[in-house]
């Protein structure tokens, strides 16, 4: 399938959010609380670029919980239509956007032009958040350790709370998206 077909297959953000079971409240909290910076020239450029966005996601994903509301605010300012596809139901597309050529990490944002050509790709997380994640993961015990599962769950809880409440992370996501899109 071509990217236009994948886009047409996708659901609207509202349908996706209504269907969420895991991180709906946190995603809506970020969406409701996040305000884009005054960046009128950039928003005007996005409107001129006339882009659309395909989002590969799953509602259990903490990165998606953080990144999607920032994207949605940016899409509003840049007049970009967004369609959501569940990763696990769309592996044919997901496997074209593997992280490091091997991992089905999400979310992935595929920006396409009016003809359906890929203009840019972003995801699964901003560089500063990758560092934060890597540092948290480095503190875990060995996978064979008796308390690994417990410590892993604690790490995920900590990361989720940080993503939900740390507004600097929200700004990092915005800046990373802007960096990706300003040269389109």
GROMACS elastic network, one bead per residue, 0.5 to 0.9 nm:
[ bonds ]
;  ai    aj funct       b0    kb
    1     4     6  0.81636   500
    1     5     6  0.60687   500
    1     6     6  0.67928   500
    1    92     6  0.89261   500
    1    93     6  0.84212   500
    2     5     6  0.53337   500
    2     6     6  0.64869   500
    2     7     6  0.87786   500
    2   116     6  0.75080   500
    2   117     6  0.87364   500
    3     7     6  0.60707   500
    3     8     6  0.85857   500
    3    54     6  0.83217   500
    3    93     6  0.87828   500
    3   110     6  0.88373   500
    3   112     6  0.75395   500
    3   116     6  0.55476   500
    3   117     6  0.69931   500
    3   118     6  0.75835   500
    4     8     6  0.62021   500
    4     9     6  0.86128   500
    4   112     6  0.80992   500
    4   114     6  0.86960   500
    4   115     6  0.75991   500
    4   117     6  0.80494   500
    5     8     6  0.50627   500
    5     9     6  0.61675   500
    5    10     6  0.87787   500
    5   116     6  0.85086   500
    6     9     6  0.50175   500
    6    10     6  0.64108   500
    6    54     6  0.75701   500
    6    83     6  0.88646   500
    6    85     6  0.81562   500
    6    93     6  0.79648   500
    7    10     6  0.52958   500
    7    11     6  0.85073   500
    7    52     6  0.82758   500
    7    53     6  0.76112   500
    7    54     6  0.57632   500
    7    55     6  0.88616   500
    7    82     6  0.82694   500
    7    83     6  0.60469   500
    7    84     6  0.80450   500
    7    85     6  0.83706   500
    7   112     6  0.89667   500
    7   116     6  0.85651   500
    8    11     6  0.80872   500
    8    83     6  0.77175   500
    9    83     6  0.80952   500
    9    84     6  0.86268   500
    9    85     6  0.76726   500
   10    54     6  0.73999   500
   10    55     6  0.83585   500
   10    82     6  0.85241   500
   10    85     6  0.50751   500
   10    86     6  0.84518   500
   11    14     6  0.81077   500
   11    15     6  0.62033   500
   11    16     6  0.64029   500
   11    82     6  0.84707   500
   11    83     6  0.52141   500
   11    84     6  0.50649   500
   11    85     6  0.66146   500
   12    15     6  0.53283   500
   12    16     6  0.63264   500
   12    17     6  0.87035   500
   12    81     6  0.86914   500
   12    82     6  0.66411   500
   12    83     6  0.50550   500
   12    84     6  0.61822   500
   13    16     6  0.50185   500
   13    17     6  0.60206   500
   13    18     6  0.84876   500
   13    72     6  0.81836   500
   13    82     6  0.67662   500
   13    83     6  0.63521   500
   13    84     6  0.62821   500
   14    17     6  0.51763   500
   14    18     6  0.60655   500
   14    19     6  0.85751   500
   15    18     6  0.51935   500
   15    19     6  0.62561   500
   15    20     6  0.88601   500
   15    84     6  0.88554   500
   16    19     6  0.52042   500
   16    20     6  0.64438   500
   16    59     6  0.84946   500
   16    83     6  0.89091   500
   16    84     6  0.67492   500
   16    85     6  0.85653   500
   16    86     6  0.89270   500
   17    20     6  0.51983   500
   17    21     6  0.87742   500
   17    24     6  0.64109   500
   17    27     6  0.84202   500
   17    28     6  0.84223   500
   17    59     6  0.83240   500
   18    21     6  0.84825   500
   18    24     6  0.78960   500
   19    24     6  0.85703   500
   19    59     6  0.85514   500
   20    23     6  0.68307   500
   20    24     6  0.54654   500
   20    58     6  0.85709   500
   20    59     6  0.56117   500
   20    60     6  0.83667   500
   21    24     6  0.63281   500
   21    59     6  0.68047   500
   21    60     6  0.78129   500
   22    25     6  0.82299   500
   22    26     6  0.89253   500
   22    59     6  0.58363   500
   22    60     6  0.52971   500
   22    61     6  0.83720   500
   23    26     6  0.53702   500
   23    27     6  0.60429   500
   23    28     6  0.85717   500
   23    59     6  0.61038   500
   23    60     6  0.63199   500
   23    61     6  0.77217   500
   23    62     6  0.73811   500
   23    64     6  0.89002   500
   23    65     6  0.61371   500
   24    27     6  0.51928   500
   24    28     6  0.61151   500
   24    29     6  0.85052   500
   24    59     6  0.75071   500
   24    65     6  0.76352   500
   25    28     6  0.51651   500
   25    29     6  0.60163   500
   25    30     6  0.87286   500
   26    30     6  0.63318   500
   26    31     6  0.85881   500
   26    65     6  0.66666   500
   26    66     6  0.80784   500
   26   160     6  0.86939   500
   26   161     6  0.88467   500
   26   163     6  0.89455   500
   26   164     6  0.60583   500
   27    30     6  0.53132   500
   27    31     6  0.61833   500
   27    32     6  0.86122   500
   27    64     6  0.82350   500
   27    66     6  0.64056   500
   27    67     6  0.86596   500
   27    68     6  0.75421   500
   27    69     6  0.62690   500
   27   164     6  0.77180   500
   28    32     6  0.59052   500
   28    33     6  0.83922   500
   28    65     6  0.85865   500
   28    69     6  0.73040   500
   29    32     6  0.51903   500
   29    33     6  0.60409   500
   29    34     6  0.83737   500
   29    69     6  0.88356   500
   29   164     6  0.75155   500
   30    33     6  0.51630   500
   30    34     6  0.56792   500
   30    65     6  0.82691   500
   30    66     6  0.70245   500
   30    69     6  0.62047   500
   30    70     6  0.77663   500
   30   163     6  0.88959   500
   30   164     6  0.64316   500
   30   165     6  0.80376   500
   30   167     6  0.87429   500
   30   170     6  0.81533   500
   31    34     6  0.55314   500
   31    35     6  0.83809   500
   31    66     6  0.88545   500
   31    68     6  0.83568   500
   31    70     6  0.67855   500
   31    72     6  0.78084   500
   31    73     6  0.72995   500
   32    35     6  0.82479   500
   32    69     6  0.84501   500
   34    69     6  0.79799   500
   34    70     6  0.72135   500
   34    73     6  0.79203   500
   34   167     6  0.79167   500
   34   170     6  0.74490   500
   34   171     6  0.88227   500
   35    70     6  0.87461   500
   35    73     6  0.77315   500
   36    39     6  0.78465   500
   36    70     6  0.81736   500
   36    73     6  0.69552   500
   36    74     6  0.72465   500
   36    77     6  0.85090   500
   36   171     6  0.84019   500
   36   174     6  0.79663   500
   37    40     6  0.88255   500
   37   171     6  0.86885   500
   37   174     6  0.89595   500
   38    41     6  0.89400   500
   39    42     6  0.55226   500
   39    43     6  0.63127   500
   39    44     6  0.87284   500
   40    43     6  0.50497   500
   40    44     6  0.60090   500
   40    45     6  0.85315   500
   40    77     6  0.86336   500
   41    44     6  0.51033   500
   41    45     6  0.62290   500
   41    46     6  0.87644   500
   42    45     6  0.50273   500
   42    46     6  0.63225   500
   42    47     6  0.87608   500
   42    78     6  0.81393   500
   42   178     6  0.79972   500
   42   182     6  0.72611   500
   43    46     6  0.50673   500
   43    47     6  0.63233   500
   43    48     6  0.86846   500
   43    74     6  0.78905   500
   43    75     6  0.89791   500
   43    77     6  0.57590   500
   43    79     6  0.83288   500
   44    47     6  0.51031   500
   44    48     6  0.62395   500
   44    49     6  0.86345   500
   44    77     6  0.83110   500
   44    78     6  0.66732   500
   45    48     6  0.50144   500
   45    49     6  0.60962   500
   45    50     6  0.87405   500
   45    78     6  0.76752   500
   45   182     6  0.79652   500
   46    50     6  0.64362   500
   46    51     6  0.70418   500
   46    75     6  0.86292   500
   46    77     6  0.82473   500
   46    79     6  0.73097   500
   46    80     6  0.77039   500
   46   181     6  0.79365   500
   46   182     6  0.82122   500
   46   184     6  0.89481   500
   47    50     6  0.52596   500
   47    51     6  0.75156   500
   47    77     6  0.80742   500
   47    79     6  0.55359   500
   47    80     6  0.72728   500
   48    51     6  0.83781   500
   48    78     6  0.84640   500
   49    78     6  0.88391   500
   49   113     6  0.73637   500
   49   114     6  0.88241   500
   49   184     6  0.77315   500
   50    78     6  0.82391   500
   50    79     6  0.74494   500
   50    80     6  0.67591   500
   50   112     6  0.86996   500
   50   113     6  0.63806   500
   50   114     6  0.65866   500
   51    78     6  0.84395   500
   51    79     6  0.80076   500
   51    80     6  0.55028   500
   51    81     6  0.74523   500
   51   111     6  0.62040   500
   51   112     6  0.55097   500
   51   114     6  0.65317   500
   51   119     6  0.79576   500
   52    75     6  0.85230   500
   52    79     6  0.85638   500
   52    82     6  0.59492   500
   52    83     6  0.81463   500
   52   110     6  0.82467   500
   52   111     6  0.56684   500
   52   112     6  0.52843   500
   52   113     6  0.63764   500
   52   114     6  0.74403   500
   52   116     6  0.85841   500
   53    75     6  0.84053   500
   53    80     6  0.68248   500
   53    81     6  0.62104   500
   53    83     6  0.62576   500
   53    84     6  0.84035   500
   53   109     6  0.63769   500
   53   110     6  0.55169   500
   53   112     6  0.61678   500
   53   113     6  0.88970   500
   54    81     6  0.87663   500
   54    82     6  0.60341   500
   54    83     6  0.51015   500
   54    84     6  0.59613   500
   54    85     6  0.72052   500
   54   108     6  0.80373   500
   54   109     6  0.57715   500
   54   110     6  0.50107   500
   54   111     6  0.64880   500
   54   112     6  0.77684   500
   55    68     6  0.83869   500
   55    82     6  0.72579   500
   55    83     6  0.61500   500
   55    85     6  0.59398   500
   55    86     6  0.82294   500
   55    87     6  0.88637   500
   55   106     6  0.88436   500
   55   107     6  0.66373   500
   55   108     6  0.57064   500
   55   110     6  0.63834   500
   55   111     6  0.87835   500
   56    64     6  0.89853   500
   56    83     6  0.88921   500
   56    84     6  0.61837   500
   56    86     6  0.57410   500
   56    87     6  0.52436   500
   56    90     6  0.81974   500
   56    93     6  0.85789   500
   56    94     6  0.71086   500
   56   106     6  0.64481   500
   56   107     6  0.53799   500
   56   108     6  0.51196   500
   56   109     6  0.66015   500
   56   110     6  0.82307   500
   57    60     6  0.87657   500
   57    61     6  0.73682   500
   57    64     6  0.63403   500
   57    68     6  0.88996   500
   57    84     6  0.70217   500
   57    85     6  0.62856   500
   57    86     6  0.51336   500
   57    87     6  0.53372   500
   57    88     6  0.84709   500
   57   105     6  0.89305   500
   57   106     6  0.56467   500
   57   108     6  0.69983   500
   57   109     6  0.89322   500
   58    61     6  0.57146   500
   58    64     6  0.72232   500
   58    85     6  0.82129   500
   58    86     6  0.54621   500
   58    87     6  0.62015   500
   58    88     6  0.77036   500
   58   106     6  0.76439   500
   58   107     6  0.77132   500
   59    62     6  0.80050   500
   59    64     6  0.71927   500
   59    65     6  0.72773   500
   59    86     6  0.84592   500
   60    64     6  0.81471   500
   60    65     6  0.80978   500
   61    64     6  0.52846   500
   61    65     6  0.63399   500
   61    66     6  0.89653   500
   61   106     6  0.73003   500
   61   107     6  0.78582   500
   62    66     6  0.64585   500
   62    67     6  0.86862   500
   62   156     6  0.83334   500
   62   159     6  0.79168   500
   62   160     6  0.59045   500
   62   163     6  0.76265   500
   63    66     6  0.52447   500
   63    67     6  0.59911   500
   63    68     6  0.82753   500
   63   106     6  0.70464   500
   63   107     6  0.66413   500
   63   124     6  0.69697   500
   63   125     6  0.66141   500
   63   160     6  0.83656   500
   63   163     6  0.78733   500
   64    67     6  0.50842   500
   64    68     6  0.54785   500
   64    69     6  0.84008   500
   64   106     6  0.67104   500
   64   107     6  0.52196   500
   64   108     6  0.87015   500
   64   124     6  0.79927   500
   64   125     6  0.86964   500
   65    68     6  0.60995   500
   65    69     6  0.72532   500
   65   160     6  0.85025   500
   65   163     6  0.80786   500
   65   164     6  0.80409   500
   66    69     6  0.64162   500
   66    70     6  0.71882   500
   66   160     6  0.85897   500
   66   163     6  0.59155   500
   66   164     6  0.67165   500
   66   169     6  0.85031   500
   66   170     6  0.72457   500
   66   173     6  0.83087   500
   67    70     6  0.53906   500
   67    71     6  0.62294   500
   67    72     6  0.87176   500
   67   107     6  0.75803   500
   67   123     6  0.87570   500
   67   124     6  0.84419   500
   67   125     6  0.74589   500
   67   126     6  0.88689   500
   67   170     6  0.77617   500
   67   173     6  0.65419   500
   67   174     6  0.85098   500
   68    72     6  0.60475   500
   68    73     6  0.86571   500
   68   107     6  0.79524   500
   69    73     6  0.62672   500
   69    74     6  0.85928   500
   70    73     6  0.52518   500
   70    74     6  0.62552   500
   70    75     6  0.85534   500
   70   170     6  0.69456   500
   70   171     6  0.85725   500
   70   173     6  0.70643   500
   70   174     6  0.63967   500
   70   177     6  0.89900   500
   71    75     6  0.59090   500
   71    76     6  0.85601   500
   71    82     6  0.89353   500
   71   109     6  0.87261   500
   71   173     6  0.85788   500
   71   174     6  0.76558   500
   71   177     6  0.79083   500
   72    76     6  0.62016   500
   72    77     6  0.87296   500
   72    80     6  0.87580   500
   72    82     6  0.77012   500
   73    76     6  0.51787   500
   73    77     6  0.64723   500
   73    78     6  0.86742   500
   74    77     6  0.51509   500
   74    78     6  0.59964   500
   74    79     6  0.82491   500
   74    80     6  0.80969   500
   74   174     6  0.79311   500
   74   177     6  0.88340   500
   75    78     6  0.50107   500
   75    79     6  0.55277   500
   75    81     6  0.67257   500
   75    82     6  0.73035   500
   76    79     6  0.51661   500
   76    80     6  0.65308   500
   76    81     6  0.81848   500
   77    80     6  0.79472   500
   85    88     6  0.87852   500
   85    89     6  0.76354   500
   85    90     6  0.68961   500
   86    89     6  0.54857   500
   86    90     6  0.62918   500
   86    91     6  0.88273   500
   87    90     6  0.51477   500
   87    91     6  0.60535   500
   87    93     6  0.82377   500
   87    94     6  0.62405   500
   87   104     6  0.81650   500
   87   106     6  0.77306   500
   87   107     6  0.84821   500
   88    91     6  0.58267   500
   88    94     6  0.82930   500
   89    92     6  0.86778   500
   90    93     6  0.57190   500
   90    94     6  0.62449   500
   90    95     6  0.86937   500
   91    95     6  0.56919   500
   91    96     6  0.84958   500
   91   104     6  0.86141   500
   92    95     6  0.55013   500
   92    96     6  0.70027   500
   93    96     6  0.53717   500
   93    97     6  0.70808   500
   94    97     6  0.52817   500
   94    98     6  0.65576   500
   94   104     6  0.66182   500
   94   105     6  0.88271   500
   94   106     6  0.89153   500
   94   108     6  0.83476   500
   95    98     6  0.54862   500
   95   101     6  0.87032   500
   95   102     6  0.84004   500
   95   103     6  0.85434   500
   95   104     6  0.69698   500
   96   101     6  0.88036   500
   97   101     6  0.77357   500
   97   103     6  0.87708   500
   97   104     6  0.76046   500
   97   105     6  0.87655   500
   97   108     6  0.74787   500
   97   121     6  0.85758   500
   98   102     6  0.54643   500
   98   103     6  0.51676   500
   98   104     6  0.52283   500
   98   105     6  0.68570   500
   99   102     6  0.59438   500
   99   104     6  0.63634   500
   99   105     6  0.60419   500
   99   106     6  0.86571   500
   99   123     6  0.83006   500
   99   124     6  0.77595   500
  100   103     6  0.65103   500
  101   104     6  0.88618   500
  105   108     6  0.75727   500
  105   123     6  0.80548   500
  105   124     6  0.59933   500
  106   109     6  0.87070   500
  106   123     6  0.67054   500
  106   125     6  0.81597   500
  107   122     6  0.83866   500
  107   123     6  0.57990   500
  107   125     6  0.76765   500
  108   121     6  0.71326   500
  108   122     6  0.58210   500
  108   124     6  0.54413   500
  108   125     6  0.86537   500
  109   120     6  0.82428   500
  109   121     6  0.56505   500
  109   122     6  0.50458   500
  109   123     6  0.61416   500
  109   124     6  0.80715   500
  110   118     6  0.67863   500
  110   119     6  0.77820   500
  110   120     6  0.61720   500
  110   122     6  0.66234   500
  110   123     6  0.88173   500
  111   116     6  0.89459   500
  111   117     6  0.83791   500
  111   118     6  0.58736   500
  111   119     6  0.54544   500
  111   120     6  0.50835   500
  111   121     6  0.60227   500
  111   122     6  0.82053   500
  111   181     6  0.87026   500
  112   115     6  0.76468   500
  112   116     6  0.53013   500
  112   117     6  0.52274   500
  112   119     6  0.51166   500
  112   120     6  0.70715   500
  112   121     6  0.88674   500
  113   116     6  0.52672   500
  113   117     6  0.54539   500
  113   118     6  0.65640   500
  113   119     6  0.61538   500
  114   117     6  0.74922   500
  116   119     6  0.87569   500
  118   121     6  0.75378   500
  119   181     6  0.84885   500
  119   184     6  0.61003   500
  120   180     6  0.69510   500
  120   181     6  0.68431   500
  120   184     6  0.67892   500
  121   180     6  0.76199   500
  121   181     6  0.88081   500
  122   125     6  0.78460   500
  122   126     6  0.86706   500
  122   176     6  0.84848   500
  122   177     6  0.69867   500
  122   180     6  0.69347   500
  122   181     6  0.89733   500
  123   126     6  0.71729   500
  123   177     6  0.88897   500
  124   130     6  0.89560   500
  125   128     6  0.82783   500
  125   129     6  0.62708   500
  125   130     6  0.63028   500
  125   173     6  0.73395   500
  125   176     6  0.85293   500
  126   129     6  0.53044   500
  126   130     6  0.62840   500
  126   131     6  0.88938   500
  126   169     6  0.86728   500
  126   172     6  0.65634   500
  126   173     6  0.54620   500
  126   174     6  0.86648   500
  126   175     6  0.84124   500
  126   176     6  0.56376   500
  126   177     6  0.79958   500
  127   131     6  0.64193   500
  127   132     6  0.87682   500
  127   172     6  0.82770   500
  127   173     6  0.86610   500
  127   176     6  0.75956   500
  128   131     6  0.51736   500
  128   132     6  0.63748   500
  128   133     6  0.87184   500
  128   169     6  0.79217   500
  128   172     6  0.68880   500
  128   173     6  0.85995   500
  129   133     6  0.60413   500
  129   134     6  0.84405   500
  129   163     6  0.89042   500
  129   169     6  0.69886   500
  129   172     6  0.77552   500
  129   173     6  0.82094   500
  130   133     6  0.50355   500
  130   134     6  0.60125   500
  130   135     6  0.85303   500
  131   134     6  0.50443   500
  131   135     6  0.60981   500
  131   136     6  0.85975   500
  132   135     6  0.52337   500
  132   136     6  0.62811   500
  132   137     6  0.86496   500
  132   159     6  0.86290   500
  133   136     6  0.51637   500
  133   137     6  0.61013   500
  133   138     6  0.85668   500
  133   159     6  0.74819   500
  134   137     6  0.50697   500
  134   138     6  0.60522   500
  134   139     6  0.88775   500
  135   138     6  0.51195   500
  135   139     6  0.67674   500
  136   139     6  0.55341   500
  136   140     6  0.72656   500
  136   155     6  0.67244   500
  136   158     6  0.88933   500
  136   159     6  0.80644   500
  137   140     6  0.54438   500
  137   141     6  0.89159   500
  137   152     6  0.81352   500
  137   155     6  0.74386   500
  138   141     6  0.81260   500
  139   155     6  0.89482   500
  140   143     6  0.81183   500
  140   148     6  0.69470   500
  140   151     6  0.64621   500
  140   152     6  0.67991   500
  140   155     6  0.80383   500
  141   144     6  0.80555   500
  141   145     6  0.62014   500
  141   146     6  0.88559   500
  141   147     6  0.75289   500
  141   148     6  0.57629   500
  141   151     6  0.75544   500
  141   152     6  0.86964   500
  142   145     6  0.53120   500
  142   146     6  0.88873   500
  142   148     6  0.66950   500
  143   146     6  0.82796   500
  143   147     6  0.87066   500
  143   148     6  0.56403   500
  143   149     6  0.80012   500
  144   147     6  0.85574   500
  144   148     6  0.69667   500
  145   148     6  0.52618   500
  145   149     6  0.84782   500
  146   149     6  0.76843   500
  146   150     6  0.86184   500
  147   150     6  0.53439   500
  147   151     6  0.61070   500
  147   152     6  0.85188   500
  148   151     6  0.51388   500
  148   152     6  0.59211   500
  148   153     6  0.85886   500
  149   152     6  0.50379   500
  149   153     6  0.62241   500
  149   154     6  0.86233   500
  150   153     6  0.52637   500
  150   154     6  0.62958   500
  150   155     6  0.87104   500
  151   155     6  0.61235   500
  151   156     6  0.86868   500
  152   155     6  0.50221   500
  152   156     6  0.62963   500
  152   157     6  0.86697   500
  153   156     6  0.51136   500
  153   157     6  0.61942   500
  153   158     6  0.86201   500
  154   157     6  0.50855   500
  154   158     6  0.61725   500
  154   159     6  0.86209   500
  155   158     6  0.50687   500
  155   159     6  0.61008   500
  155   160     6  0.85179   500
  156   159     6  0.50654   500
  156   160     6  0.59754   500
  156   161     6  0.84801   500
  157   160     6  0.51808   500
  157   161     6  0.61607   500
  157   162     6  0.85384   500
  158   161     6  0.52223   500
  158   162     6  0.60867   500
  158   163     6  0.85866   500
  159   163     6  0.60126   500
  159   164     6  0.84758   500
  160   163     6  0.51152   500
  160   164     6  0.61135   500
  160   165     6  0.86180   500
  161   164     6  0.50593   500
  161   165     6  0.60494   500
  161   166     6  0.81034   500
  162   165     6  0.52567   500
  162   166     6  0.53301   500
  162   167     6  0.88547   500
  162   169     6  0.82066   500
  163   166     6  0.58014   500
  163   167     6  0.80395   500
  163   169     6  0.66049   500
  163   170     6  0.77096   500
  164   167     6  0.79677   500
  164   169     6  0.88460   500
  164   170     6  0.86851   500
  165   168     6  0.88904   500
  165   169     6  0.85317   500
  165   170     6  0.88788   500
  166   169     6  0.55363   500
  166   170     6  0.69915   500
  167   171     6  0.64200   500
  167   172     6  0.86176   500
  168   171     6  0.50933   500
  168   172     6  0.61791   500
  168   173     6  0.87610   500
  169   173     6  0.62982   500
  169   174     6  0.86961   500
  170   173     6  0.52506   500
  170   174     6  0.64386   500
  170   175     6  0.88023   500
  171   174     6  0.50147   500
  171   175     6  0.61323   500
  171   176     6  0.85262   500
  172   175     6  0.51453   500
  172   176     6  0.60979   500
  172   177     6  0.86002   500
  173   176     6  0.51140   500
  173   177     6  0.61643   500
  173   178     6  0.85412   500
  174   177     6  0.51620   500
  174   178     6  0.60835   500
  174   179     6  0.85720   500
  175   179     6  0.60553   500
  175   180     6  0.86097   500
  176   179     6  0.50846   500
  176   180     6  0.63218   500
  176   181     6  0.87365   500
  177   180     6  0.51138   500
  177   181     6  0.61931   500
  177   182     6  0.85699   500
  178   181     6  0.51031   500
  178   182     6  0.58006   500
  179   182     6  0.56322   500
  179   183     6  0.75693   500
  180   183     6  0.67969   500
  180   184     6  0.76754   500
  181   184     6  0.53754   500
